[in-house]
Amino acid sequence: MPLKTARRAGRRTGPRKFSNRDLAVIGVLLGIPILIDLALIWGPTLASIGLSFTSWDGIGDIKWVGTDNYQALFSDYPPFWPAVRNNVLWLAFLGLVATPFGLLLAVLIDRGVRFSRVYQSTIYMPVVLSLAIVGFMAQLVFSRDQGALNAVLGNEDNPVDWLGDPDLNIWMVLIAAAWRHTGYVMILYLAGLKSVDASLKEAAAIDGAGEVQTFFRIVLPTLRPVNVIVLVITVIEALRAFDIVYAINHGRNGLELLSVLVTDNIIGEASRIGFGSAVAVVLLTVSLGFIVTYLVQELRGEKKG
């Protein structure tokens, strides 16, 4: 009897065989997201890559032109390089200013300062606003004639055109975008800081490490997964930026961005879908370049560790 019972128990603990109904449910649960992903992401991406080698206005026949669109983009399209420069500025400003500032705020709030909940809610509040709304708010602050900034600085008689001057408007827009981005970064890092093992900090303190040393040698390496998420979000935010500049001046006069050029060429009056697709492919390549490079470095660091 004990031997038979053991055999039966052994049979029960073996790998479970899925019925046809189970397999159908699994297929539906996995298949629907995959189909949606193919239809909404990979399908349009592959279509854009293919169309970037063609000339098409959306109505007539599609004509193969090879790399002509890319050659014209790099050499004969004046807005392209200013847009690339502005996108790089967006990435640098969000990555080197807004992101560290969000991390600093997360560290301060994690230390349990008074009214931390109020600060957390106030700083995070701009995240719920779309960039288009942030653009309209930027106009209220930086407008030449009725802007709050000129009123505060007492420039009513000789107002500064913060949004009309191409040497100034990009920085004003970056400040507005960073105001929104900082709250997002703060929440992500704050969640990561909550998961850091307190015993590691205590052990570092016993060994005589100061707060700064503990942060850079213990806490920051622990936040590596959060750093990856923040990097991806920062690159996406910097390179897909469209709403805020379009709300201010339709992405003209110093606020050119690659995303605006894509829109202008694909759904604008010119309706150069092939040329606009080439701009979109460049934007995709730059986005993946930053993200893949960082992920490769992270993987190499983990292998060495």
NORCORWO-V457480 format. One record per backbone hydrogen bond with DSSP energy under -0.5 kcal/mol. NH is the residue of the N-H (numbers start at 1). CO is the residue of the C=O. If there is no record, write none. Layout:
NH;CO, NH;CO
This chain:
5;1, 6;2, 7;3, 8;4, 9;5, 10;6, 11;7, 12;8, 13;9, 14;11, 18;16, 23;19, 24;20, 25;21, 26;22, 27;23, 28;24, 29;25, 30;26, 31;27, 32;28, 33;29, 34;30, 35;31, 36;32, 37;33, 38;34, 39;35, 40;36, 41;37, 42;37, 43;38, 45;41, 46;42, 47;43, 48;44, 49;45, 50;46, 51;47, 52;48, 53;50, 54;51, 55;63, 56;54, 63;55, 65;53, 66;53, 68;65, 71;67, 72;68, 73;69, 74;70, 75;71, 76;72, 78;76, 80;77, 82;78, 83;79, 84;80, 85;81, 86;82, 87;83, 88;84, 89;85, 90;86, 91;87, 92;88, 93;89, 94;90, 95;91, 96;92, 97;93, 98;93, 99;94, 101;97, 102;98, 103;99, 104;100, 105;101, 106;102, 107;103, 108;104, 109;105, 110;106, 111;107, 112;109, 113;108, 116;113, 119;115, 120;116, 121;117, 122;118, 123;119, 124;120, 125;121, 127;124, 128;124, 128;125, 129;126, 134;130, 135;131, 136;132, 137;133, 138;134, 139;135, 140;136, 141;137, 142;138, 143;139, 147;143, 148;140, 149;141, 151;147, 152;148, 153;149, 154;150, 154;151, 155;150, 159;156, 162;142, 162;160, 163;142, 165;161, 166;164, 168;165, 169;165, 171;168, 172;168, 173;169, 174;170, 175;171, 176;172, 177;173, 178;174, 179;175, 180;176, 181;177, 182;178, 183;179, 184;180, 185;181, 186;182, 187;183, 188;184, 189;185, 190;186, 191;187, 192;188, 193;189, 194;190, 195;191, 195;192, 196;193, 200;197, 201;197, 202;198, 203;199, 204;200, 205;201, 206;202, 207;203, 208;205, 209;204, 214;210, 215;211, 216;212, 217;213, 218;214, 219;214, 220;215, 222;218, 223;219, 223;220, 224;221, 227;223, 228;224, 229;225, 230;226, 231;227, 232;228, 233;229, 234;230, 235;231, 236;232, 237;233, 238;234, 239;235, 240;236, 246;242, 247;243, 248;244, 249;245, 250;245, 250;246, 251;245, 252;249, 255;252, 261;257, 262;258, 263;259, 264;260, 265;261, 266;262, 267;263, 268;263, 271;264, 272;265, 273;56, 273;271, 274;56, 276;272, 277;273, 278;274, 279;275, 280;276, 281;277, 282;278, 283;279, 284;280, 285;281, 286;282, 287;283, 288;284, 289;285, 290;286, 291;287, 292;288, 293;289, 294;290, 295;291, 296;292, 297;293, 298;294, 299;295, 300;296, 301;297, 302;298, 303;299, 304;300, 305;301
